Amino acid sequence: MLDLSRFPRIDLIGGPTPIQPLDGLSHHLGEGLNGVRLFVKRDDIGPVGGGGNKLRKLEFLLGQARASGADTVISVGALQSNHARLTAAAAARCGFRCELFLTRSVPREDPDYTGNGNRLLHELFGARVHLLPGEADSLAAATARAAELEGEGRRVAVFPSGGSSALGSLGYASCIAEILEQSSALGIGFRRVVTANGSSGTHAGLAAGLAALGRDPRLAKSYTVLAPLDEARRITLGKARDALALLGIDRAISDAEIVIDGAARGEGYGIPTDGMREAVTLMAQTEGMLLDPVYSGKAFAGLLADVRAGAYRPGDAVLFLMTGGVPGLFAYRGEFGVRPV
């Protein structure tokens, strides 16, 4: 049992998210799955801001902000940041003012990318948005803005990219405990829990939670979609260790216990791949579920490639953690062959 009761927390999800079998996809792919059973954990759904994995992190981040007396939250991310969207939405729900520092991290200037998807929603949820060039230090800019607001008498909490601090990562330590309980209730022993790795807090939280519960952190595997492989492993390992320290668990996590794959990243963050397009289309047309083009689409493409290559044994059950980001599809309209009429 994982005791997180000493950490202030605001409920943004309302209960466990469901685990569902991918029956339609499995029927469609048939022998191509080599007998592997695929399931999804629906962290893409939720009652706030369109849902997504950042809500689990924000439960702890906003809980601490409220406990500290903050009236304003500031966070950072790319122009199409899902975390920024959900920070703005959750702040509105909880009565905080919100400011966002967004960088132009993807080399695109078309109207779909700069004005639709998450970008449309950031200000709709009431956030004040500051736009920065791609190479800017957004966290430094956010910290300077926090000092300015505090000089005016405001109380400000600053959240890192993706909400991926040690505190935010506790959202996924909690999630893996939830998954293990559901696994037991369903009578399914998952060979792996697979997800995308951007700012690394989701995988770090999963690994820390597994270690804290006496389980093997290698149950969790991620596909990096942001940093190159070695950097992603280093960052994830550091954040997993920080989360364990925050939990007060005297247990070391080794580099070998952080399992990350770099094959699905493609040319870089936010840059589409053929595998992503196939994965998004397959999931939509066989399950009626939407993967996003930046995170889950690439990660699911990586999972499909591994299954087809025989990385899992017949009968293995693999759980894909869907992290949300559906608004991003609207920023990538042209990648799926849809043209204005």
N, C-alpha and C positions, 0 to 999 in steps of 0.2 A: 504494500500500500504506500502511495506517495503522498506525504503530508505537506500540502502547500498552504495550510490555513494561516500561517503567520505573514503571508504576503497579501497586502491589500489588493482587491480584485473587483472589477465591475463586470457583471455578466452581460456579454454581448452576443452570445450564441443560443442560450436557452436550453441546452442539454446536449447529449451526444449526437454527433452527426452520423448518418447511417452508413453501413457497409453493404454494398450491392454487388452481385455477380454480373459479369459482362457476358450475359448469355447470347445476346444478338451478335456481338462482335465475335464471340467464340464460334458460333454457328457459321458465320460468314467466312472466317479464316480456316475453319476445319482442321485438317491435318497440319496446316502451317503453324499451329501452336504447339505441335509435338506433345500433346497431352497435358500441357500446362493449364491450370485453372486461374483465370484472371478475375480480380475483384477490385472495386474502387471504394475508397473512403471519401465521402462527399463533403470535404471541407470547402468546396466551392460554393456551397449554399449557406445562407445565414439571414437573419432578420434585419441586418443593418448594412446599408451601403451597397447592396448587391452581393454580399457574401465574399468569402475568401479567407485564406489562411492567416492573413494579418490580424484578423479579429482576435484570434487566440493570444497573440502577442500583446495586442492593445488592451485586453482585459487586465493584464498585469501593469502595463505602462500607464494606462489611465487610472488604474486603481492607486498606484503610487503617487501620481500627479494630484489626485483628489486628496489623498492622505496628507500630502505636503502643503496643501492649501493653494495649489496653482489655479489660476483662472484662464490661462492661455497655454496652448501647446503649439510647438513648432516642430516640423519634421522636414526631411529632405528626400529627394529621389529623382529619378529621371522624368522626362516630360510626360511619359505615359505610365507613371508609377501607380501600381495597384495599392501599395502601402499608403501613398499620399491620399488617394481616393478614400480609403477606409479610415484613415486618420481624420480626415475632414468630416466624414459621415458620423463616426463615433463621437467626435468632439461635439458635433451638433446635437446628437442624441443625449449627451451627458452634460451639456451646458457650458462647454469650454469655448473660448475663442480659438481660432486656428489660423496659423500662417504656414505656408509651404514654400520651400526653396527648391525649385526644379531645374535640372540641368538638361541641356540639349545633348544627351549622351549618344544618341543614334543619328547618323548622318542622313536625315530626311527633313525636307521642308514642305512637303505636299500638304494640302489642306486636311486630308484625312488624318494625318499623323499629328499635325500641330493644332487642330481644332476639334477633333472628334474623340471618341473613346473615353478613356479616363480623363483626358484633358477637358472635355466638356463638363465632367462631373465635379472636378475639384472645386470650382467656384460655385457651381450649383448648390453644393453642400455648405456654402458660406465661407470657404477659406479665402484668405488673402494670399494671392500667388505672386511670388517673386521669380522671374525667369533669369537663368544664368547660362553662360556658355558652357559647353561640354567639359572643358578642362578646369572649371572653377571648383574651388573647395567649398562645397555647399554647406558642410557642417560648420566650417569656420564662419561663414556668412550668417548661418542660423544662430550660432552662439553670440555673435556680435549683435544681432537683432534682439536676442533675449536680454542682453545687458542693457540695450537701449530702452526696451520696454520696462525692465525692472527699475531703471532710473526714473521712469514715469509713475512708479508705484504699482506696477503689475507684478504678478507672480507667475513665472514661466517655467514650463518643463520642455526640454529639448529631446526629441527622439532621433536615433540614428536611422540611416537608410534601412528600409525593410523592418524597422522595429527590432533589429537583430542585436540587441544588447544581451547581457547575461540574464537580466530580468525578463526581457521579451521572450527569450528562448524558453523560459519556463512554460510558456503556452504549449510548446511541443513536448516537453517532459510530461506535462499533464495529458497531452493527446496520446502519447504512446501507452500510458497507463490505461486510458480509455480503450484503445485498440486491443490491448491484451485482455481486458475484461470482455469485450465483444467477441474476440477470438474464442475465448473459453465458452461463452454462451452459445456461439454458433457451432462449436465443435470443429473448428478449422484451425490447424496449426500453420501459420503463414511462414513460408520459406524466406520471404523477404518483404519488407515494407519499402516501397520505392517512391521517390519524389524528385522534384526539381531543386536545384541549388543556385540561388541568386546571391543574396546577402548572407547566406549560410546559417541563419538563425533557426530555420526549420529543422535541418539535418542536425545541427548542434544540439537542439533541444531533444530530438528523438534519441540521439546517442547518450546524452546525459541522463535522460529518463530511464533508458534501458540499464545503464550502469548503476544508477541509484536503486533500481529494482532488482539488482543481482542478475540481470540478463545480459546477453552478449550484444554489445553495441553494433556488431556487424549484421545484425538483423536489419538495420536501416542501410539503405543505399541511395545515393543521389546522383543525378546527372547535372554537371555544372553547365549553366547557361550564361554565366557572366564572366567570372575569372578563369584564366587558364588553369589546367588541372592542378599543378603543384601549388599554385597560390590558393586555389579553392580548398584544397586539403589542409593547408597550413591555417587558413582563416577558420575553417570549420572546427579543426582540432582545438584551436585556442578558445573559441567560443564555447565549445562543449566543456572544456576544462573550467572555464569561468562560471558556467551554469552549475556544474557540480560543486564548485567551491561555494557558490551562493546558497546551494542546498545544504551545505555543511557535510557533504559526503566525502569521507577520506578514501578515495578510490581513484587511481590514476587511469587515464585513457591514453592508450598508445596510438601512434600514427597508423599502425596496421589495423586498428579497430575503426578507422574512419574510411568507409568504402565509397569512393567517388569515381565516376566515369566521365571522361572528357570527350567521348566520341560524338555526342549529339549537339555540341555547342555550335558547330559550324564556324563561320568567319568571325563571329563575335556576338555580343549582347544585342538583342533586338533585330538581328539580321536573319531573315527567313532561310530555312533549309527545305530540301525536297522531302526529307523524312518528316518534318513538322507538318507540311501541307498534307501528306498522306495520313498522318496520325489524326489531325484535326478532322479531316474529311471522313475517315473511317468511323471515328467515334460519333460524329454527327449523324451519319447515314445508317449506322447499325444500332445505336443506342439512344439517339436523340439527346446526347449529352454534348456540351460544348467545352472543349479545351481551349486555352488561350495560345496565341502564336509565339509568345516570348518565353514562357516558363513550362507549363504542363504539356504543351504541344511538342516541344523538343524532348522533354523527359519521357513522355509516352513513346515517342519515336525511338528513343534509346532502349526502352524496355522491349518494344516489339522486335528491334534488331537483335537483342540478346536472346529472346525466346526463340526466334527463327534460327539463330546460330547454335542452339542447343546448350545454352548456359544453365538451363534448368532441366530437371528430370521430369519425365512423364508423371503426372499426378501431383506435382508441386503446386501449391497455392501461393500466388503472389498478389500482394495488395498494393495498388497504386493510389497514392495520396493525391487527390485532385485539389490543387491549391487555389483555383479560381482565376480571376483575371479576364472574365468574359468581355467586359467593355473594350479590351484591347483588340478584339476581333474587328471592331468597327474602324479602328485606325489602320488595319491591314486589309481593307476590302479588296484592293487590287491583287493581292497575292492569291486570292481564290477565284479569280476570273470573273468577278462581278463588276459590270460597268453600268454607269448611269443610263437610264432609258429616256 
